Amino acid sequence: MNVASNGITEKSRTVAVFGASGHTGRFVIAELLRRGLAPLAVARDSGKLEALGLKDRGGLTARATIDDPVSLDRAFANAAAVINCAGPFLDTANAVVTAAIRSRIHYLDVTAEQPSAQATFETFDGAARKAGTVVLPATAFYGGLSDLLATSAVADWDFVDEMRIGIGLDSWHPTLGTRITGYRNTARRLMVVEGRLQPLLQPAPELSWNFPEPLGRQDVIELSFSEIVLINRHLRVGHLHTYINQAPLRDLRDPNTPPPVAADETGRSSQRFLVEVIARSGDEVRRAIAHGRDIYAVSAPLVCEAAQRILGGEVQAAGALSPGELFDAKGFLQALTPNHLTFEVTTH
């Protein structure tokens, strides 16, 4: 094992990225490099790994598959954490978390899938505590961002009567991985009613949401993602619902909508997003709002910020946790401002 001049071992700054050759995986690799961490790109296709050109940028590669535990053990042997970017997570999370705990390294992923996040919490919390590691699912645009915003808004409240999350996108050019996950993830979506997870009503409720500019008033439909599972774990909320505007869903459902196209040198697309969390306790209402670009690209700084804080010793907890319960939510989001998003909390 190599030891740097400052005494930090190479392993302690090495983060394996499972699914590194995918769209989000490439953003995560670039973000790890920007932060001075050492990415270890892991995928099943050797040719795609080679095409990443990591060897010229201070990174390493390893071939591994979810149906070969030995290959996962070999890939994770010299890492301190693994970020799973390979969806559908219903298919990959179990094998990758199991290997991470076996190797006693931290696990993070970027799933939007409620069943995957829920299964990860239920299956691996005890094992992660015993191993002294963190398991952190859904630390991405869908899931973690709303959880952090909700936690920032709730702050010192012990109980929230009602929380609504509005997701506004000006467009949605889905990746192939998003489309495959959509076909795979057919489970009934969940919301929270009277403090308990309940199946989303069918047909899903539709209403009008007055987003801040530039989106303005939008037709939205209730459609929940992994944030419901995350928030429900650690915040006491009577009623919790997520809505998304209809226009990007039409893009998503159109088979002719092309994948995202880079609009700048970082690879980000021109897509704009806005996430608004409205929390009410009694007569007091708080709002937490985040604006930014490219839902895939912004997932990289979210999950890499989490990995860096864990590896840096900022948190001492172990087990399966959500970003909002593990970190200082407001400080976490402020660390991403203004390079990756803008963020504010208001009280009414």
Secondary structure, DSSP 8 states (H G I E B T S, - for coil): --B-TTS-BTGGGEEEEETTTSHHHHHHHHHHHHTT-EEEEEES-HHHHHHT-GGGGT-EEEE--TT-HHHHHHHHTT-SEEEE--S-HHHHHHHHHHHHHHTT-EEEE----HHHHHHHHHHHHHHHHHHT-EEE---SIIIIIHHHHHHHHHTT-S-EEEEEEEEEES-----HHHHHHHHH--S--EEEETTEEEE--SS--EEEEE--TTT-EEEEEE---THHHHHHHHS-EEEEEEEEEHHHHHHHH-TT-------STT---S-EEEEEEEEEETTEEEEEEEEEE-TTTTHHHHHHHHHHHHHTTS----EE--HHHHS-HHHHHHHTTTTTEEEEEEE-
